[in-house]
Amino acid sequence: MPGGPRTTPEGPLAWHDGGNGWSLAVLARSLRDGVLVCWVSNHAYRKGKWNFEDLAETLTQGIADRARVRG
């Protein structure tokens, strides 16, 4: 999920992500309703199991959706 604006079903989303080959962090903000998501993992991937770089958009959107329901 490269950084920058993105259109989602919930409206525009701005984010920045980064890591160092073994960790990953994402900061995202919904431009429609201001929901802010920040998550960090100390392992970006597990060989043959999962890769958070591939899952980052889905994970971030899921966290934002939960924040909207609880907010």
Rosetta constraint file for C-alpha pairs under 8 A:
AtomPair CA 1 CA 17 HARMONIC 7.46 0.50
AtomPair CA 1 CA 53 HARMONIC 6.69 0.50
AtomPair CA 1 CA 54 HARMONIC 7.31 0.50
AtomPair CA 1 CA 56 HARMONIC 6.28 0.50
AtomPair CA 1 CA 57 HARMONIC 6.04 0.50
AtomPair CA 2 CA 16 HARMONIC 7.26 0.50
AtomPair CA 2 CA 17 HARMONIC 6.86 0.50
AtomPair CA 3 CA 14 HARMONIC 7.49 0.50
AtomPair CA 3 CA 15 HARMONIC 5.31 0.50
AtomPair CA 3 CA 16 HARMONIC 4.34 0.50
AtomPair CA 3 CA 17 HARMONIC 5.89 0.50
AtomPair CA 4 CA 14 HARMONIC 5.50 0.50
AtomPair CA 4 CA 15 HARMONIC 5.51 0.50
AtomPair CA 4 CA 16 HARMONIC 6.48 0.50
AtomPair CA 5 CA 12 HARMONIC 6.63 0.50
AtomPair CA 5 CA 13 HARMONIC 5.53 0.50
AtomPair CA 5 CA 14 HARMONIC 4.34 0.50
AtomPair CA 5 CA 15 HARMONIC 6.64 0.50
AtomPair CA 6 CA 12 HARMONIC 5.62 0.50
AtomPair CA 6 CA 13 HARMONIC 5.16 0.50
AtomPair CA 6 CA 14 HARMONIC 6.36 0.50
AtomPair CA 7 CA 11 HARMONIC 5.79 0.50
AtomPair CA 7 CA 12 HARMONIC 4.51 0.50
AtomPair CA 7 CA 13 HARMONIC 6.20 0.50
AtomPair CA 8 CA 12 HARMONIC 5.91 0.50
AtomPair CA 8 CA 13 HARMONIC 6.81 0.50
AtomPair CA 10 CA 30 HARMONIC 7.94 0.50
AtomPair CA 10 CA 32 HARMONIC 7.58 0.50
AtomPair CA 11 CA 30 HARMONIC 7.10 0.50
AtomPair CA 11 CA 31 HARMONIC 7.07 0.50
AtomPair CA 11 CA 32 HARMONIC 5.82 0.50
AtomPair CA 12 CA 30 HARMONIC 6.15 0.50
AtomPair CA 12 CA 31 HARMONIC 5.47 0.50
AtomPair CA 12 CA 32 HARMONIC 6.46 0.50
AtomPair CA 13 CA 28 HARMONIC 6.73 0.50
AtomPair CA 13 CA 29 HARMONIC 5.73 0.50
AtomPair CA 13 CA 30 HARMONIC 4.56 0.50
AtomPair CA 13 CA 31 HARMONIC 5.68 0.50
AtomPair CA 13 CA 32 HARMONIC 7.92 0.50
AtomPair CA 14 CA 28 HARMONIC 5.57 0.50
AtomPair CA 14 CA 29 HARMONIC 5.37 0.50
AtomPair CA 14 CA 30 HARMONIC 6.48 0.50
AtomPair CA 14 CA 31 HARMONIC 6.93 0.50
AtomPair CA 15 CA 26 HARMONIC 7.06 0.50
AtomPair CA 15 CA 27 HARMONIC 5.39 0.50
AtomPair CA 15 CA 28 HARMONIC 3.98 0.50
AtomPair CA 15 CA 29 HARMONIC 6.28 0.50
AtomPair CA 16 CA 26 HARMONIC 5.93 0.50
AtomPair CA 16 CA 27 HARMONIC 5.39 0.50
AtomPair CA 16 CA 28 HARMONIC 6.51 0.50
AtomPair CA 17 CA 24 HARMONIC 7.26 0.50
AtomPair CA 17 CA 25 HARMONIC 5.54 0.50
AtomPair CA 17 CA 26 HARMONIC 4.33 0.50
AtomPair CA 17 CA 27 HARMONIC 6.28 0.50
AtomPair CA 18 CA 24 HARMONIC 5.70 0.50
AtomPair CA 18 CA 25 HARMONIC 5.49 0.50
AtomPair CA 18 CA 26 HARMONIC 6.72 0.50
AtomPair CA 19 CA 23 HARMONIC 5.10 0.50
AtomPair CA 19 CA 24 HARMONIC 4.23 0.50
AtomPair CA 19 CA 25 HARMONIC 6.16 0.50
AtomPair CA 19 CA 44 HARMONIC 7.85 0.50
AtomPair CA 20 CA 24 HARMONIC 7.07 0.50
AtomPair CA 21 CA 44 HARMONIC 7.08 0.50
AtomPair CA 22 CA 42 HARMONIC 6.83 0.50
AtomPair CA 22 CA 43 HARMONIC 5.22 0.50
AtomPair CA 22 CA 44 HARMONIC 5.12 0.50
AtomPair CA 22 CA 45 HARMONIC 7.03 0.50
AtomPair CA 23 CA 40 HARMONIC 7.60 0.50
AtomPair CA 23 CA 41 HARMONIC 5.67 0.50
AtomPair CA 23 CA 42 HARMONIC 4.54 0.50
AtomPair CA 23 CA 43 HARMONIC 4.73 0.50
AtomPair CA 23 CA 44 HARMONIC 4.71 0.50
AtomPair CA 24 CA 40 HARMONIC 5.82 0.50
AtomPair CA 24 CA 41 HARMONIC 5.39 0.50
AtomPair CA 24 CA 42 HARMONIC 6.71 0.50
AtomPair CA 24 CA 43 HARMONIC 6.95 0.50
AtomPair CA 24 CA 44 HARMONIC 5.26 0.50
AtomPair CA 24 CA 52 HARMONIC 7.49 0.50
AtomPair CA 24 CA 53 HARMONIC 7.53 0.50
AtomPair CA 25 CA 38 HARMONIC 7.37 0.50
AtomPair CA 25 CA 39 HARMONIC 5.69 0.50
AtomPair CA 25 CA 40 HARMONIC 4.22 0.50
AtomPair CA 25 CA 41 HARMONIC 6.34 0.50
AtomPair CA 26 CA 37 HARMONIC 7.70 0.50
AtomPair CA 26 CA 38 HARMONIC 5.59 0.50
AtomPair CA 26 CA 39 HARMONIC 5.51 0.50
AtomPair CA 26 CA 40 HARMONIC 6.53 0.50
AtomPair CA 26 CA 56 HARMONIC 7.65 0.50
AtomPair CA 26 CA 60 HARMONIC 7.72 0.50
AtomPair CA 27 CA 36 HARMONIC 7.48 0.50
AtomPair CA 27 CA 37 HARMONIC 5.74 0.50
AtomPair CA 27 CA 38 HARMONIC 4.46 0.50
AtomPair CA 27 CA 39 HARMONIC 6.82 0.50
AtomPair CA 28 CA 36 HARMONIC 5.81 0.50
AtomPair CA 28 CA 37 HARMONIC 5.13 0.50
AtomPair CA 28 CA 38 HARMONIC 6.45 0.50
AtomPair CA 28 CA 60 HARMONIC 7.44 0.50
AtomPair CA 29 CA 34 HARMONIC 6.02 0.50
AtomPair CA 29 CA 35 HARMONIC 5.60 0.50
AtomPair CA 29 CA 36 HARMONIC 4.38 0.50
AtomPair CA 29 CA 37 HARMONIC 6.24 0.50
AtomPair CA 30 CA 34 HARMONIC 4.97 0.50
AtomPair CA 30 CA 35 HARMONIC 5.20 0.50
AtomPair CA 30 CA 36 HARMONIC 6.53 0.50
AtomPair CA 31 CA 35 HARMONIC 7.87 0.50
AtomPair CA 35 CA 64 HARMONIC 6.47 0.50
AtomPair CA 35 CA 67 HARMONIC 7.22 0.50
AtomPair CA 35 CA 68 HARMONIC 7.25 0.50
AtomPair CA 36 CA 64 HARMONIC 7.21 0.50
AtomPair CA 37 CA 60 HARMONIC 6.85 0.50
AtomPair CA 37 CA 63 HARMONIC 6.90 0.50
AtomPair CA 37 CA 64 HARMONIC 6.21 0.50
AtomPair CA 39 CA 60 HARMONIC 7.96 0.50
AtomPair CA 44 CA 51 HARMONIC 6.05 0.50
AtomPair CA 44 CA 52 HARMONIC 5.22 0.50
AtomPair CA 44 CA 53 HARMONIC 6.64 0.50
AtomPair CA 45 CA 49 HARMONIC 7.67 0.50
AtomPair CA 45 CA 50 HARMONIC 5.56 0.50
AtomPair CA 45 CA 51 HARMONIC 4.09 0.50
AtomPair CA 45 CA 52 HARMONIC 5.81 0.50
AtomPair CA 45 CA 53 HARMONIC 7.62 0.50
AtomPair CA 46 CA 50 HARMONIC 5.37 0.50
AtomPair CA 46 CA 51 HARMONIC 6.34 0.50
AtomPair CA 47 CA 51 HARMONIC 7.79 0.50
AtomPair CA 51 CA 55 HARMONIC 6.44 0.50
AtomPair CA 52 CA 56 HARMONIC 5.38 0.50
AtomPair CA 55 CA 59 HARMONIC 6.02 0.50
AtomPair CA 56 CA 60 HARMONIC 5.91 0.50
AtomPair CA 57 CA 61 HARMONIC 6.08 0.50
AtomPair CA 58 CA 62 HARMONIC 6.07 0.50
AtomPair CA 59 CA 63 HARMONIC 6.24 0.50
AtomPair CA 60 CA 64 HARMONIC 6.24 0.50
AtomPair CA 61 CA 65 HARMONIC 6.13 0.50
AtomPair CA 62 CA 66 HARMONIC 6.31 0.50
AtomPair CA 63 CA 67 HARMONIC 6.27 0.50
AtomPair CA 64 CA 68 HARMONIC 6.30 0.50
AtomPair CA 65 CA 69 HARMONIC 6.45 0.50
AtomPair CA 66 CA 70 HARMONIC 6.27 0.50
AtomPair CA 67 CA 71 HARMONIC 5.73 0.50
